[in-house]
Every structure is written in structure tokens, then in C-alpha cells.
Amino acid sequence: MKVLCFGSANLDHVYKVDHFTVPGETQGCLEYNIKCGGKGVNQAIAMSLAGNDTYFAGIIGSDGGLLKDALVDKGVCIDYMKISNRPTGHAIIEVDQSGQNHILLYGGTNKEIDFEYIDEVLSHFSKGDIVVLQNEINNVPYIIERCYEKEMKIFFNAAPYDKTVQNYPIEKVTWLVVNETEGAALSNEEDYEKILQTLKQKYPHTHILFTMGKEGSRVLTDKEDVKVEALKVNAIDTTGAGDTYIGYFVRGIVEEMSLLETAQMATKASAIAVTRFGAVDSIPRYEEVFD
């Protein structure tokens, strides 16, 4: 069983500043770093480090060498990744002294995913293979439709959420992955129990994977309702925790583990991730989760 992550790749330009820059002001930054980002890259690396046979499909520019190197270094196959002459998607991130951030996002090559490219990538995958999608690239509904026709197992992480998700063919998705914010937006509910029940009513043939931060996670299918408490750790950076969870959850599905064992493994992996700084840099290897 092959696992395809069809998603976004971003270069995160992170500027540490004394305070958020106000209109008309010019201020020097205290520190500057370029980091690998994009939920697609994060989840592909998480799936690979979890031990899955992982492929990444997405588009980067000639300036995206850092992303390419990170994927290869973490064992992700990039045979189906495409290089464009446009700039790679990127984020301009101001981080102030309290740790708060301002983010300006440029879609770049993440918005160049056309039907021809999608069809070419999917020609290499077949029934029973897994595809993992997020909402940072264009033409996600088309990818869902084509994967459904091929009888692939589809994970759709409805992040970052916007109103267009309401019109996606989620009823054809195998697993809908949402956190509290995305679940509330899709269901028009605030109570966790109502969010779950509403989503299951709207999408009766779709399994729901609901991550709730410190409250843990919940897995709801036609036959099972599993809840796993979050592990108590000294969290220093939650960036990438959700992506880590998804990567390890997919491993459990590939290995046909029980949903309880799968959620427990994903919970432990994401608990390790929040004790480290960064997104890609915080994702643990499979051996660390089971040491």
C-alpha cells in the first residue's frame, strides 16, 4: 500500500521582532530564519518518519531547494513533485517577544495544481492506496473525485479552513480530519459532541478524526467511537503537532491496527512533537515513539 501526500510546500520566512511593525514604521529584526513549511510537506515528512512508504506530489519553484532537500532527507519519494518557474509558496512571519505572530501568506506554486498534473500523478496509484490532502492547494475537489473513482482511501484535513470547504465532495472522503475550529465551522456547532454528531449526519459514509488539543482526540466511524486523552507533557511549541498526529494515524491504518491503538500511537507522537521547537524538526521517528 502506497501513501501519497498531495499538498502544499511553503518556505517560512520568520522574523523575530521586538513588537509588531505598525503602518509607516521601519524596524530592524532581532533574528531571521527560513524554515520548511506547508501542511503538505509537514504531513508527508510525518508519514515517512512514522514508517509509511510515502510519496509527495506538489509544486515548488526553483527557489524551493530547501524543501526538496528536507523531503529527501526524511525519506519521502519526490518522483512526482514538479518544479515551476514561479516563486514557491511562502509565508512572511513576524514573531514578537511574547511569541505571538503575524503571518502574510503567498500561495505561489501551491496554486498551480492543474487537472493535467493531477491526472499524471494519480496514474501511478491504484485501488487501496492512500492519499492525504489539505486545503492549501487548488483543485482539491477534483483530486477527491479522481481518487474516489480509483477507489483510493482519502484522508482530507480541512485546514486551513475557508468557506469553499463547505462545497467540497466530503461525502466521498474516507477520513475527514478536523480540529475544534474546523469542526465548528463545518458543523455550525460549538459543543464537541454536537460537532461530531452533526458531521456524521452530514457525511454518513465518512469517518471522523477529531483532534481537540489538550482534550485529546476522538475517532468516530459507523462501528466505533474511540476517545483518547492527551498525554501531559511540558509543551513548548505546538507547531506541527496536528500534522504529526495525522502522519502516525495513517501508519496505524496502513498496518491495520485497531483504532484505539492507532489513536494512542498518534497521540504519543504528537506529544513528543510539542516538546520540541519547529514543525518538521519536531516530528519524531517511529523508533522514538516506541523506545
JOHU-V816861 format. One record per residue. N is the residue number from 1. RES is the residue in one letter. SS is DSSP state (H for helix, E for strand, C for the rest). OMEGA is omega in degrees with one decimal (NA if undefined). D_CENTER is the distance of its C-alpha to the mean C-alpha in whole Angstrom. Layout:
n res ss omega d_center
N RES SS OMEGA D_CENTER
N RES SS OMEGA D_CENTER
This chain:
n res ss omega d_center
1 M C 179.3 20
2 K C 178.8 18
3 V E 179.1 14
4 L E 170.3 12
5 C E 179.6 9
6 F E -171.6 10
7 G C -170.2 8
8 S C 173.7 9
9 A C -178.3 11
10 N E 166.5 12
11 L E -179.6 15
12 D E 176.2 15
13 H E -172.2 19
14 V E -179.7 20
15 Y E 174.7 23
16 K E -175.2 25
17 V C 177.5 28
18 D C 179.4 30
19 H C 178.8 29
20 F C -179.7 28
21 T C -178.5 30
22 V C -179.5 32
23 P C 179.0 33
24 G C -177.4 36
25 E C 168.6 35
26 T C 177.8 34
27 Q C 175.9 33
28 G C 178.3 33
29 C C -177.7 29
30 L C -177.0 30
31 E E -179.9 27
32 Y E 177.3 25
33 N E 170.1 22
34 I E -177.9 19
35 K E 172.5 16
36 C E 179.9 13
37 G E -172.9 10
38 G C -177.1 8
39 K H 178.3 4
40 G H 178.4 6
41 V H -179.9 8
42 N H -176.6 6
43 Q H 177.0 5
44 A H 179.5 8
45 I H 177.6 10
46 A H 179.3 9
47 M H 179.1 10
48 S H 179.9 13
49 L H 176.3 14
50 A C 176.1 14
51 G C 178.6 17
52 N C 172.3 15
53 D C -165.0 17
54 T E 175.8 14
55 Y E 176.6 14
56 F E 172.7 12
57 A E 180.0 13
58 G C -176.3 13
59 I E 173.7 16
60 I E 175.4 17
61 G E 178.0 20
62 S C 178.0 23
63 D C -173.5 22
64 G C -178.7 19
65 G H 179.3 21
66 L H 179.6 19
67 L H 178.7 15
68 K H -179.1 17
69 D H -179.2 19
70 A H 179.4 16
71 L H -179.4 14
72 V H -179.0 18
73 D H -178.3 19
74 K C 173.0 16
75 G C 179.3 17
76 V C 176.3 15
77 C E -177.7 17
78 I C -179.1 17
79 D C -175.3 20
80 Y C 175.5 18
81 M C -174.9 17
82 K E 178.2 19
83 I E -178.6 21
84 S E 175.4 22
85 N C 175.0 25
86 R C 179.3 23
87 P C 174.3 21
88 T C 173.0 18
89 G E -179.4 16
90 H E 178.3 16
91 A E 172.0 16
92 I E -172.2 19
93 I E 171.2 19
94 E E 176.3 22
95 V E -177.6 22
96 D C -174.3 25
97 Q C 179.8 27
98 S C -179.9 26
99 G C 176.4 22
100 Q C -179.9 21
101 N E 169.2 20
102 H E -176.3 20
103 I E 172.9 18
104 L E -173.3 19
105 L E 175.7 16
106 Y E -174.7 18
107 G C 177.7 16
108 G H -175.9 18
109 T H 177.5 17
110 N H -179.6 14
111 K H 179.6 17
112 E C -177.2 19
113 I C -178.3 17
114 D C -174.9 20
115 F H -177.9 22
116 E H 178.9 24
117 Y H 179.6 21
118 I H -178.9 19
119 D H 179.1 22
120 E H 179.8 22
121 V H -174.9 19
122 L H 177.1 19
123 S C -178.5 23
124 H C -177.3 22
125 F C -173.0 20
126 S C -177.5 22
127 K C 177.8 23
128 G C 174.9 21
129 D C -177.3 18
130 I E 171.7 14
131 V E 179.2 12
132 V E -175.1 8
133 L E 171.5 7
134 Q C -176.5 6
135 N C 179.1 9
136 E C 175.6 9
137 I C 178.3 12
138 N C 176.9 15
139 N C 175.3 16
140 V H 178.9 14
141 P H 179.0 17
142 Y H 178.4 18
143 I H 179.0 16
144 I H -178.9 16
145 E H -177.9 20
146 R H 179.1 20
147 C H 177.8 18
148 Y H 178.0 20
149 E H -179.2 23
150 K C -179.6 22
151 E C 172.0 22
152 M C 174.2 18
153 K E -171.4 16
154 I E 169.6 13
155 F E 175.1 10
156 F E 175.4 9
157 N E -172.8 6
158 A C -178.2 9
159 A C -8.4 7
160 P C -174.3 9
161 Y C 165.2 12
162 D C -171.5 15
163 K H -179.6 18
164 T H -179.4 18
165 V H 179.7 15
166 Q H -177.1 18
167 N H 177.6 20
168 Y C 178.6 17
169 P C -175.2 19
170 I H 177.8 17
171 E H 178.6 20
172 K H 179.7 19
173 V C 177.8 15
174 T C -179.3 16
175 W E 171.8 13
176 L E -177.7 12
177 V E -179.1 9
178 V E 169.3 10
179 N E -176.0 11
180 E H -176.7 15
181 T H -178.5 15
182 E H 178.7 13
183 G H 178.7 15
184 A H -179.4 18
185 A H -177.9 18
186 L H -175.2 17
187 S H -173.3 20
188 N C 177.8 22
189 E C 178.1 23
190 E C 179.6 23
191 D C -175.9 24
192 Y H -178.1 21
193 E H 179.1 24
194 K H 176.6 24
195 I H -178.1 21
196 L H -177.1 20
197 Q H 179.1 23
198 T H 179.2 23
199 L H 179.9 20
200 K H 176.9 21
201 Q H -179.9 24
202 K H -175.9 23
203 Y C -172.0 21
204 P C -178.0 23
205 H C -178.2 22
206 T C 174.8 18
207 H E -177.6 17
208 I E 172.5 15
209 L E -171.7 13
210 F E 178.4 13
211 T E -170.7 12
212 M C 177.9 15
213 G H -178.1 15
214 K H -179.8 19
215 E H 178.5 20
216 G C -178.6 17
217 S E -178.2 16
218 R E 178.3 17
219 V E -176.5 17
220 L E 176.4 19
221 T C 177.6 21
222 D C -173.0 24
223 K C -173.9 26
224 E C 174.8 24
225 D E -173.1 23
226 V E 175.2 21
227 K E 178.4 21
228 V E 179.0 20
229 E C 175.8 21
230 A C 176.9 19
231 L C 180.0 21
232 K C 180.0 23
233 V C 176.8 22
234 N C -175.9 23
235 A C 178.4 20
236 I C 179.7 20
237 D C -176.4 16
238 T C 179.2 13
239 T C 176.6 11
240 G C -178.4 8
241 A H 179.1 9
242 G H 178.6 7
243 D H 176.4 4
244 T H 179.6 8
245 Y H -178.7 9
246 I H -180.0 7
247 G H -179.6 8
248 Y H 176.3 12
249 F H 177.5 12
250 V H 178.0 12
251 R H 179.1 14
252 G H 178.4 16
253 I H 178.5 16
254 V H -177.2 17
255 E C -179.4 20
256 E C 172.8 21
257 M C 175.5 21
258 S C -179.7 22
259 L H 178.4 20
260 L H 178.8 21
261 E H -179.9 21
262 T H -179.7 17
263 A H 178.4 16
264 Q H 178.1 19
265 M H 179.9 17
266 A H 178.6 14
267 T H 179.9 15
268 K H -179.9 17
269 A H -179.0 15
270 S H 176.4 13
271 A H 175.6 16
272 I H -176.2 17
273 A H -175.8 14
274 V C 176.5 15
275 T C -178.7 19
276 R C 178.6 18
277 F C 174.2 17
278 G C 178.5 14
279 A C 179.5 11
280 V H -176.0 11
281 D H -175.3 15
282 S H -173.5 14
283 I C -178.8 12
284 P C 171.7 15
285 R C -177.7 17
286 Y H -178.5 18
287 E H 179.3 22
288 E H -179.0 21
289 V H -177.3 19
290 F C 178.7 23
291 D C NA 25
